[in-house]
Amino acid sequence: MMASVEAIHDLSSRRSDGLSGTPSLRRAAAVQRTIEQVKALVSGHQHIGIATSQGICDLMGQLAADLPLWESDDFPVPEDKLWQAYQLHEEPDGSYAMYAVAMKPGHQQPPHNHTTWAAIAGVRGREQNRLYVREPAQPHARVRHLIDITVDHGRVIAMGPDDVHSIEVLGPDEALHLHLYGKGFAHLNDRRIFDLESGEGRPFPTIQGIK
């Protein structure tokens, strides 16, 4: 069941609480506040509806819009990599995992699912998301393209456990986006990468090197 409007309003009224001090302390307080608000919306469900997803997108958009929290010097991409994920939050049971993902132009991920709900909010830079749907067909399943959505500053998208997307950072600038998942990367053991021609899936490699 979704939390009441009054409960969400009460959490939102704390927006300025804990936001004094260094940028890292302000960021930690803002992330924690957002997690509390999202938890009130989700109420522990792994499969959430459209209304809840819209609420999560609104909260993530507010967090991403607070630009002083997301200075590029705090989220560098190593010279030998195209992207780097920084963990901002994860509950002890692995739920409600949030990451700041810094990416260089040219970084790509092939079509894949998440096996949990997800929301991606743009802080800066441009990331093209190609969204797909898997359809059963004879003799093989197929992956059908739906729409392209470019996530940049102010844009947020949500996906369900079975939704499929691919990404490409368009440039010319580096990108930083905030990712929120129902479960953290270490707990997503059944993710798949999908071949667009055959519709077949293969295991998504475990994400390493999170800071």
N, C-alpha and C positions, 0 to 999 in steps of 0.2 A: 504494500500500500504506500502511496506517495505521502510524504510528510505534509502537514497542514500548511496553508499559506502563512498562518501566524507564526509557526515554528521557523519557517525559512526567513520571514521578515525579522524575527528576533536575532537569528544568526547574522543576517545582513547588517543589522544595526551596529554590530561590533566592528564594522569595516576599519575604523581608525585605531582600534585597540592594538597595542603591541607594535605599532609601526614607527616608533622612534628608534634611534640608535643607528648602527652601521647598516650599510646596504644588505649585508648577509643576514643580519638579524631581522631587518624589515622583510626581506624575502622569505625567510623561514616562517615568520608570523603570518604573512599573506598566504603562503602555501597551506599552512595548517588551517587557517580560516576557511579557505576554499575547500579543503578536504572535509571539514566538518559540515559545510553546506551541502556538498555532494552526497555525503553519507546520509544526511537527513532526507535527501531526495530518493536515493536508491533503496534505502532500508534493507540492505543485505542481499538484494536480488542480483543474480548474474545475468539474467535475461530481462532487459528493461524495455519499456515502451517508448513510443515516439515522444510523448510529452515529457517524460523524464530525460530523454536524450536532449531535447531542446533546452531544458533547465540546466543540464550539465554544460552544454555549449555556451549558454549565457554566462555562467559562472567562470568558465575557463577563459572566455573572451575578456571579462573584466580583469582577470589576473594578468593575461598577456598584455593588456592595454597599459598597465602600470610600468612604463618603459624604464624608469630609473632602477627598477629591480633587476633588469636584464642586460646590464652592460656587457659588451662583447669581451672585455678583458677577463671576465669571470668564467667564460665558457669558450675557451680556445679549442680549435681543431688541430691536433698534432700535424706536423709537416708531412708525415708519412701516411696520413689517413685522409679520407674524404669526409668523415663524420665522426662525431663523438657524443655519446649520451652521458648525461649527468643525472644521477638519481636525486630527486628532490624530496620524495616521500615514499614510504611503503609501510603498511601495517605489519605487525608481527606475524600474521598469518599469510602474508604475501599479497593481500588485497589492497586496493586503492593506491596503485603505484603511479607516481608522477615522475616524469623525466623532462629535463631540458635537453633538446637534441640540436646540436650545432652541426651545420653541414656546409660543405663547399659546393660551388656550382659543378654540375656533372655527376654528383652522387645520385645513384639510382637503386631501387629495389624492385625486383620482378613481381608479378601478381602474386599476392599472398593473402591469407586470412589471419585472424588474431585469436580465435577461439574464446574471446571474451569481449565485452563492450569496450569501446575506445572513443576518445575525443582528442582532436588535434587542433591546437590554437596557434595562429601565426603571430609571432612577435616582430620579425623582420625577414626580408628575403622572400623569394617566390618558389614554392614547391608545387609542381603539377601532380595532382592525384587523378589517375585514371581508374574509374570505378567499374566493376564488373559484377555479373551475377552468374552463378553456376546453375546450369539447367540440365536435368537428366534427359538424355537422348539415346536413341539406338543407332549404332551399336555402342556408342561411347557418349559420356557426358561432354558438354561443351561449356566454354567460358565466354559469355557474351558481353561486349562492351556496352556500358550504359551512358556514361557522361564523364567529361573532364571538368575538374574543379581545381582552380589554382588557389592554394592557401597562402595568403600573405598577411600583412598586418591588418588585424581586424576581422579576419575570416576564420571561422571555426567549422570543422566538419565532425560528424559522429558516425560510427560504424558499429554494427552488431557482430556477434561472434562468428557468423558465417559469411559476412560480407567480404568481398575481395577487392583489393586495390593494388596499384603499382604507383611508385613515386619517382620523380626526377626533379632535382633542384635546377631551376632554369637560369639563375644568375641575372645580371652580372655580379651581384653581391652575394656574400655568404648568407645563409639563412639560420634562424633560430626559431624553433617551434616548441611548444609545450605539449607533451603527450600524457594523457591520463588513461590508465587501463584498469579494468576490474580486477586483474591479477598482474603481478609483475613479470618481467621477462623470464626470470628463473623458473617460473611456475607454468609457463606456456610450452608444454612439451609436445603438443599435438598439432602445432602450426604446420601449414603446408604451403609450398610454392606450386603454382599451377601453370601448366603449359597451355598456351592459348590455342594451339592447333589441335592437340589431342584431348584437352580437358583433364589430363591426368595430373595428379599431385605427387610431390615428393617432399620429404621432411625439410622444414625451414631450419637452417643451422642455428644452434644456440648462440645468442648474442653474448659476446665476450667484451671485456675491457671497459665496463661501465664504471664511471668515477663517482 
